[in-house]
């Protein structure tokens, strides 16, 4: 095992992997669920997905929806509308079929194949009440820009941004291992698993409601919202003119 690790490190030094590896998801769409299903169950991630999705209410946006691994967990009686977005057309189609099978009577759902870093029309001019993303910051080339846009898409008064992500650990040695293996992992799976989620959140300027970490700190469960101090300042400035 150690020799394989050392060989991978040497190979990674010669490997050129772009920051944007999102196209890998088109190739893995058909077998993605079977690839990650067992490990997610073993790590308790399915329970985390379930808990996160059940918090969705109002006008809901899920970005990086992938194959729709959260779909079965939504409490639809609390959801006025659901918009699901992903850049991979293959994955969006799988999610669409999965939703129809799981919730055949729910019609106020929209699927869009597009980037989450551009405007996404909400049913209400106030924006989305709940925005969900699971394992999405690892696959975008501009994670800060993505979070910033989610902040703009959220209802500025009470919108919630709920994230389940993986990234850097508490522990330096584990981070070194993840860094050494990151290029090969990203090239194969479309995921940069060694990103500093805390730094990305801080740079986005969004207000942190809560952060919980699991699995030696590599799994991040986060709730954010648009920064309220900025909103109050903007309102005051507009009213004083």
TAJOWO-V971867 format. One record per run of one state. SS is the DSSP state (a for helix, b for strand, c for the rest). FROM is the first residue (numbers start at 1). TO is the last residue. If there is no record, write none. Layout:
SS:FROM:TO ; SS:FROM:TO
//
This chain:
c:1:1 ; a:2:14 ; c:15:23 ; a:24:43 ; c:44:44 ; a:45:53 ; c:54:57 ; b:58:63 ; c:64:70 ; a:71:73 ; c:74:75 ; a:76:78 ; b:79:86 ; c:87:88 ; a:89:102 ; c:103:108 ; b:109:113 ; c:114:127 ; b:128:128 ; c:129:129 ; b:130:134 ; c:135:142 ; a:143:153 ; b:154:154 ; c:155:159 ; b:160:166 ; c:167:171 ; a:172:189 ; c:190:196 ; a:197:204 ; c:205:206 ; b:207:214 ; c:215:218 ; b:219:225 ; c:226:227 ; a:228:239 ; c:240:241
//
